[in-house]
């Protein structure tokens, strides 16, 4: 995003909007990821590593087939996707160039997502740490040479960013297969297809996929409302969202911890430990995210200045960061407690909470505010109020402990 922002504000908006589309595609990944996570963590907790590994192999076959079908659809209709969102003509052109290249590499992206989540569910987050660190450095280096044209390469602009992403994901996949071959691996390569466990994973995953599907649709509608304000507002929102991603990372990390530890503890028939580990994960997450939130509030323009020099975009993104900085603690609670519920297999509960919260407290009020002529700041305020309400709901549901009795 930093480098694409140097190309043009249109390229910045296009890449940012592509991430919203990836949220929709992540819905399909949820079909095999969430159910797989819940079962793999329980199998590991029960000491059944072979069965967990066989499930991973089965899900990998499913993920590869699904990725080819989805990639073909995206490649054919990339322009229509951007146009449907109401983007300006140049954003549509730039976005289609970027997203078609990503679509061609969906098979490595889908498998990377599966393997990352499976190893995390099994308790191996260190392998992913080392893989992603090198991958991030590789991606940044390739962005530098392919976007701007260094070391004899042509300047490909936004297309170079897409190629760099696909190459980095390809490295990830090769590294994960190497990890699966290690003697002490938490999971390993076991070419056995277990249809029964795949069905169990699907039965857990479909409600999570539906939840993310409706959530993604909600976010797309929300982004389309922001798009209606103009390209500067859209770019400002996307830049702000990327910077807020710094605060997301602790929440994301400890949500993975909660998911894996809750699943393992329930597999070991220790619900009290499962509950306690989720609480501890939540506390650590909101301390970290709250601390980053303070930085977002105090230094918004400084942070945005790394991404763009467009004054209007800087203004919008700064407003966004100040407001979201105030909502990091309830956001951390939502991250971790929802992951803990999914680790327990209580995906129907998270479905109801997220769908109701997003539509009743974010999308519909934002649309009304836009139609009534309120500015972009009002939209950001509504977004943060929804985050607060959702955090309170998850806190209440978690404390009731009913989710600990979920059958998978």
C-alpha positions as CSV (number, residue, x, y, z in Angstrom):
1,X,0.0,0.0,0.0
2,X,2.9,2.4,0.8
3,X,4.4,1.8,-2.7
4,X,1.1,1.7,-4.6
5,X,0.2,5.0,-3.0
6,X,3.2,6.5,-4.8
7,X,1.8,5.4,-8.1
8,X,-1.5,7.3,-7.9
9,X,-4.6,7.7,-5.6
10,X,-6.5,5.6,-8.1
11,X,-4.1,2.7,-7.7
12,X,-4.3,3.1,-3.9
13,X,-8.1,3.0,-4.0
14,X,-8.1,0.0,-6.3
15,X,-5.8,-2.1,-4.2
16,X,-7.7,-1.1,-1.1
17,X,-11.0,-2.1,-2.6
18,X,-9.6,-5.5,-3.7
19,X,-9.1,-6.3,-0.1
20,X,-12.9,-5.9,0.4
21,X,-13.4,-8.4,-2.4
22,X,-10.9,-10.8,-0.8
23,X,-13.1,-10.6,2.3
24,X,-15.9,-12.1,0.2
25,X,-13.6,-14.8,-1.2
26,X,-12.5,-15.6,2.4
27,X,-16.1,-16.6,3.0
28,X,-15.5,-19.6,0.7
29,X,-12.3,-20.4,2.5
30,X,-14.2,-20.4,5.8
31,X,-16.1,-23.5,4.6
32,X,-13.0,-25.6,5.2
33,X,-10.9,-23.4,7.5
34,X,-13.1,-22.9,10.6
35,X,-14.5,-26.4,10.8
36,X,-11.1,-27.8,10.1
37,X,-9.6,-25.6,12.9
38,X,-12.2,-26.8,15.4
39,X,-11.7,-30.5,14.6
40,X,-7.9,-30.4,14.2
41,X,-7.5,-28.6,17.6
42,X,-9.8,-31.2,19.3
43,X,-8.0,-34.1,17.6
44,X,-4.6,-32.8,18.8
45,X,-6.1,-32.3,22.3
46,X,-7.2,-35.9,22.2
47,X,-3.7,-37.1,21.0
48,X,-4.9,-38.2,17.5
49,X,-2.3,-36.6,15.3
50,X,-2.8,-39.0,12.4
51,X,-6.5,-38.2,12.2
52,X,-5.8,-34.5,12.2
53,X,-3.2,-34.9,9.4
54,X,-5.6,-37.0,7.3
55,X,-8.3,-34.2,7.7
56,X,-5.7,-31.6,6.6
57,X,-4.9,-33.6,3.4
58,X,-8.6,-34.0,2.7
59,X,-9.3,-30.3,3.1
60,X,-6.3,-29.4,0.9
61,X,-7.8,-31.3,-2.0
62,X,-11.1,-29.5,-1.5
63,X,-9.3,-26.1,-1.2
64,X,-7.4,-26.6,-4.5
65,X,-10.5,-27.5,-6.5
66,X,-12.5,-24.6,-5.0
67,X,-9.7,-22.1,-5.7
68,X,-9.6,-23.0,-9.4
69,X,-13.4,-22.4,-9.8
70,X,-13.3,-19.1,-7.8
71,X,-10.2,-17.9,-9.7
72,X,-11.9,-18.4,-13.0
73,X,-15.0,-16.5,-12.0
74,X,-13.0,-13.6,-10.6
75,X,-10.8,-13.4,-13.7
76,X,-13.8,-13.2,-16.0
77,X,-15.8,-10.6,-14.0
78,X,-13.1,-8.4,-12.3
79,X,-14.2,-5.2,-14.1
80,X,-17.8,-5.8,-13.3
81,X,-17.0,-6.2,-9.6
82,X,-15.3,-2.8,-9.3
83,X,-18.0,-1.1,-11.5
84,X,-20.7,-2.6,-9.3
85,X,-19.1,-0.9,-6.3
86,X,-19.5,2.5,-8.0
87,X,-15.8,3.1,-8.4
88,X,-14.5,5.7,-10.8
89,X,-13.5,4.5,-14.3
90,X,-9.7,4.7,-13.6
91,X,-10.1,2.8,-10.3
92,X,-12.0,0.1,-12.3
93,X,-9.2,-0.2,-14.8
94,X,-6.4,-0.3,-12.2
95,X,-8.4,-2.7,-10.0
96,X,-9.1,-5.2,-12.7
97,X,-5.4,-5.3,-13.7
98,X,-4.5,-6.1,-10.1
99,X,-7.2,-8.5,-9.3
100,X,-7.0,-10.7,-12.4
101,X,-3.3,-11.5,-11.6
102,X,-4.3,-12.4,-8.0
103,X,-7.1,-14.6,-9.3
104,X,-4.5,-16.6,-11.4
105,X,-2.7,-17.4,-8.1
106,X,-5.7,-18.2,-6.0
107,X,-4.6,-21.9,-5.6
108,X,-1.5,-20.9,-3.6
109,X,-3.5,-18.3,-1.6
110,X,-6.3,-20.8,-0.7
111,X,-3.8,-23.5,0.3
112,X,-1.6,-21.0,2.3
113,X,-4.7,-20.0,4.3
114,X,-5.6,-23.6,5.0
115,X,-2.0,-24.6,6.1
116,X,-1.5,-21.4,8.2
117,X,-4.8,-22.0,10.1
118,X,-4.3,-25.8,10.4
119,X,-0.8,-25.4,12.0
120,X,-2.1,-22.7,14.3
121,X,-5.0,-24.9,15.4
122,X,-2.5,-27.7,16.1
123,X,-0.5,-25.2,18.3
124,X,2.4,-24.6,15.9
125,X,2.4,-20.8,15.4
126,X,6.2,-20.5,15.3
127,X,6.6,-22.1,11.9
128,X,4.1,-19.6,10.4
129,X,6.0,-16.8,12.2
130,X,9.3,-17.6,10.4
131,X,7.6,-18.3,7.1
132,X,5.6,-15.0,7.1
133,X,8.6,-12.9,8.2
134,X,10.6,-14.1,5.3
135,X,7.6,-13.9,3.0
136,X,6.9,-10.3,4.0
137,X,10.5,-9.3,3.3
138,X,10.3,-11.0,-0.1
139,X,7.0,-9.4,-0.9
140,X,8.3,-5.9,0.0
141,X,11.5,-6.4,-2.1
142,X,9.5,-7.7,-5.1
143,X,7.1,-4.8,-4.8
144,X,10.0,-2.4,-4.9
145,X,11.6,-3.8,-8.0
146,X,8.4,-4.7,-9.9
147,X,6.2,-1.6,-9.1
148,X,9.0,1.0,-9.8
149,X,11.2,-1.0,-12.2
150,X,14.6,-1.6,-10.5
151,X,17.5,-4.0,-11.2
152,X,16.6,-4.2,-14.9
153,X,12.9,-5.0,-14.4
154,X,10.2,-2.9,-16.1
155,X,8.1,-0.6,-14.0
156,X,4.8,-2.5,-13.8
157,X,2.9,-0.3,-11.4
158,X,-0.1,-1.9,-9.8
159,X,0.5,-5.1,-11.8
160,X,3.9,-5.5,-10.2
161,X,2.3,-5.4,-6.8
162,X,0.0,-8.3,-7.8
163,X,2.9,-10.4,-9.2
164,X,4.9,-9.8,-6.0
165,X,1.9,-11.0,-3.9
166,X,1.5,-14.2,-5.8
167,X,5.2,-15.0,-5.8
168,X,5.3,-14.5,-2.0
169,X,2.3,-16.8,-1.5
170,X,4.0,-19.4,-3.6
171,X,7.1,-19.3,-1.4
172,X,4.7,-19.7,1.7
173,X,3.2,-22.8,0.2
174,X,6.6,-24.4,-0.5
175,X,7.8,-23.6,3.0
176,X,4.7,-25.1,4.6
177,X,5.1,-28.3,2.7
178,X,8.7,-28.4,4.0
179,X,7.4,-28.0,7.6
180,X,4.9,-30.9,7.1
181,X,7.8,-33.1,6.2
182,X,9.8,-32.4,9.4
183,X,10.1,-35.4,11.8
184,X,8.6,-33.4,14.8
185,X,5.9,-31.6,12.9
186,X,2.6,-31.1,14.7
187,X,0.8,-32.1,11.5
188,X,2.3,-34.1,8.6
189,X,1.6,-35.3,5.0
190,X,-0.8,-38.2,5.2
191,X,-2.5,-38.9,1.9
192,X,-5.7,-40.3,3.3
193,X,-9.1,-38.8,2.5
194,X,-11.6,-38.9,5.4
195,X,-15.0,-38.0,4.0
196,X,-16.8,-38.3,7.4
197,X,-14.5,-35.8,9.0
198,X,-14.8,-33.4,6.0
199,X,-18.6,-33.5,6.5
200,X,-18.1,-32.8,10.2
201,X,-15.9,-29.8,9.3
202,X,-18.5,-28.6,6.8
203,X,-21.3,-28.9,9.4
204,X,-19.3,-26.6,11.6
205,X,-18.0,-24.3,8.8
206,X,-21.2,-23.6,6.9
207,X,-22.6,-21.3,9.6
208,X,-19.2,-19.5,9.9
209,X,-19.1,-19.2,6.1
210,X,-22.6,-17.7,6.1
211,X,-21.6,-15.4,8.9
212,X,-18.6,-14.1,7.0
213,X,-20.7,-14.0,3.8
214,X,-23.2,-11.7,5.3
215,X,-20.5,-9.8,7.1
216,X,-18.6,-9.4,3.8
217,X,-21.7,-8.2,2.1
218,X,-22.2,-5.8,4.9
219,X,-18.7,-4.4,4.5
220,X,-19.1,-4.1,0.7
221,X,-22.3,-2.1,1.2
222,X,-20.5,-0.1,3.9
223,X,-17.6,0.6,1.5
224,X,-20.0,1.5,-1.3
225,X,-21.5,4.1,1.0
226,X,-18.0,5.5,1.6
227,X,-17.3,5.3,-2.2
228,X,-20.3,7.5,-2.8
229,X,-18.5,10.3,-1.0
230,X,-15.6,10.3,-3.5
231,X,-12.2,8.8,-4.3
232,X,-10.4,10.8,-1.6
233,X,-12.8,9.5,1.1
234,X,-12.4,5.9,-0.2
235,X,-8.6,6.1,-0.3
236,X,-8.6,7.7,3.1
237,X,-10.7,4.9,4.6
238,X,-8.5,2.3,2.9
239,X,-5.3,3.9,4.2
240,X,-6.7,4.2,7.7
241,X,-7.8,0.6,7.6
242,X,-4.3,-0.5,6.7
243,X,-2.7,1.5,9.5
244,X,-5.3,0.2,11.9
245,X,-4.1,-3.2,10.8
246,X,-1.1,-2.6,13.1
247,X,-3.5,-2.7,16.0
248,X,-5.3,-5.7,14.5
249,X,-2.2,-7.9,14.7
250,X,-2.2,-8.5,18.5
251,X,-5.9,-9.2,18.4
252,X,-5.5,-11.5,15.4
253,X,-2.6,-13.3,17.1
254,X,-4.4,-13.8,20.4
255,X,-7.6,-14.8,18.6
256,X,-5.6,-17.6,17.0
257,X,-4.3,-18.5,20.5
258,X,-7.8,-18.6,21.9
259,X,-9.2,-20.7,19.1
260,X,-6.4,-23.3,19.3
261,X,-6.2,-23.5,23.1
262,X,-10.0,-23.6,23.6
263,X,-10.3,-26.4,21.1
264,X,-7.4,-28.4,22.6
265,X,-8.8,-27.9,26.1
266,X,-12.2,-29.1,25.1
267,X,-10.7,-32.0,23.3
268,X,-8.9,-32.9,26.6
269,X,-12.3,-32.7,28.4
270,X,-11.3,-29.6,30.4
271,X,-13.9,-26.8,29.8
272,X,-12.8,-24.7,32.8
273,X,-9.3,-24.5,31.3
274,X,-10.8,-23.6,27.9
275,X,-12.8,-20.7,29.5
276,X,-9.8,-19.4,31.4
277,X,-7.4,-19.5,28.5
278,X,-9.9,-17.5,26.4
279,X,-10.2,-14.8,29.1
280,X,-6.4,-14.6,29.4
281,X,-6.0,-14.3,25.6
282,X,-8.6,-11.5,25.6
283,X,-6.9,-9.5,28.4
284,X,-3.5,-9.6,26.7
285,X,-5.1,-8.6,23.3
286,X,-7.0,-5.6,24.6
287,X,-3.9,-4.3,26.5
288,X,-1.8,-4.5,23.3
289,X,-4.6,-3.1,21.0
290,X,-5.5,-0.4,23.5
291,X,-1.9,0.7,23.6
292,X,-1.7,0.9,19.8
293,X,-5.0,2.8,19.8
294,X,-3.4,5.5,21.9
295,X,-0.7,5.9,19.2
296,X,-3.4,6.1,16.4
297,X,-5.1,8.9,18.3
298,X,-2.0,10.9,19.0
299,X,-0.1,10.7,15.7
300,X,-2.7,10.1,12.9
301,X,-1.3,12.5,10.3
302,X,2.2,11.4,10.8
303,X,1.2,7.7,10.2
304,X,-0.9,8.6,7.1
305,X,1.9,10.6,5.6
306,X,3.8,7.4,4.9
307,X,1.1,6.3,2.5
308,X,0.1,9.4,0.6
309,X,0.7,13.1,0.2
310,X,-2.8,13.9,-1.0
311,X,-4.1,16.4,1.5
312,X,-7.8,15.4,1.4
313,X,-6.9,11.7,1.8
314,X,-4.6,12.5,4.7
315,X,-7.5,14.5,6.4
316,X,-10.0,11.7,6.0
317,X,-7.6,8.9,7.1
318,X,-6.6,11.0,10.2
319,X,-10.2,11.4,11.3
320,X,-10.7,7.6,10.8
321,X,-7.6,6.8,12.9
322,X,-8.6,9.1,15.8
323,X,-12.0,7.5,16.0
324,X,-11.0,3.9,15.7
325,X,-8.2,4.4,18.2
326,X,-11.0,4.9,20.8
327,X,-12.6,1.5,19.9
328,X,-9.6,-0.8,20.0
329,X,-10.5,-2.4,23.4
330,X,-14.0,-3.6,22.4
331,X,-12.6,-4.6,19.1
332,X,-10.0,-6.8,20.8
333,X,-12.8,-8.4,22.9
334,X,-14.8,-9.2,19.7
335,X,-11.7,-10.7,18.0
336,X,-10.7,-13.0,20.8
337,X,-14.1,-14.1,22.2
338,X,-15.6,-14.8,18.7
339,X,-12.5,-16.9,17.9
340,X,-12.8,-18.8,21.2
341,X,-16.5,-19.5,20.3
342,X,-15.5,-20.8,16.8
343,X,-12.7,-22.9,18.4
344,X,-15.4,-24.5,20.4
345,X,-17.6,-25.0,17.3
346,X,-20.2,-22.4,18.4
347,X,-20.3,-20.9,14.9
348,X,-24.1,-20.4,14.9
349,X,-23.8,-18.1,17.8
350,X,-21.1,-15.9,16.1
351,X,-23.3,-15.9,13.0
352,X,-26.2,-14.4,14.9
353,X,-24.2,-11.8,16.7
354,X,-22.2,-10.5,13.7
355,X,-25.0,-10.4,11.3
356,X,-27.4,-8.6,13.6
357,X,-24.7,-6.2,14.8
358,X,-23.3,-5.2,11.4
359,X,-26.7,-4.6,9.8
360,X,-28.6,-3.1,12.7
361,X,-25.9,-0.9,14.1
362,X,-23.6,-0.2,11.1
363,X,-24.9,-0.6,7.6
364,X,-28.4,0.7,8.0
365,X,-27.5,3.7,10.2
366,X,-24.7,4.6,7.8
367,X,-27.0,4.6,4.8
368,X,-29.5,6.7,6.6
369,X,-26.7,9.2,7.7
370,X,-25.5,9.4,4.1
371,X,-29.0,10.0,2.7
372,X,-29.5,12.7,5.3
373,X,-26.4,14.5,4.2
374,X,-24.1,13.8,7.1
375,X,-20.3,13.9,6.3
376,X,-17.9,11.0,6.3
377,X,-17.0,11.5,10.0
378,X,-20.5,10.5,10.9
379,X,-20.0,7.2,9.1
380,X,-16.9,6.6,11.1
381,X,-18.6,7.4,14.4
382,X,-21.4,4.9,13.5
383,X,-18.8,2.3,12.7
384,X,-17.2,2.7,16.1
385,X,-20.5,2.6,18.0
386,X,-21.2,-0.7,16.3
387,X,-17.8,-2.0,17.4
388,X,-18.6,-1.1,21.0
389,X,-22.0,-2.7,21.0
390,X,-20.6,-5.9,19.5
391,X,-17.8,-6.1,22.0
392,X,-20.3,-5.8,24.8
393,X,-22.5,-8.6,23.3
394,X,-19.5,-11.0,23.0
395,X,-18.4,-10.2,26.5
396,X,-21.9,-11.1,27.8
397,X,-22.2,-14.3,25.8
398,X,-18.7,-15.5,26.7
399,X,-19.3,-15.0,30.5
400,X,-22.5,-17.2,30.3
401,X,-20.3,-20.2,29.3
402,X,-23.2,-21.9,27.4
403,X,-20.9,-22.2,24.3
404,X,-18.6,-24.6,26.2
405,X,-21.2,-27.4,25.8
406,X,-21.2,-27.1,21.9
407,X,-21.1,-30.5,20.2
408,X,-18.9,-31.0,17.1
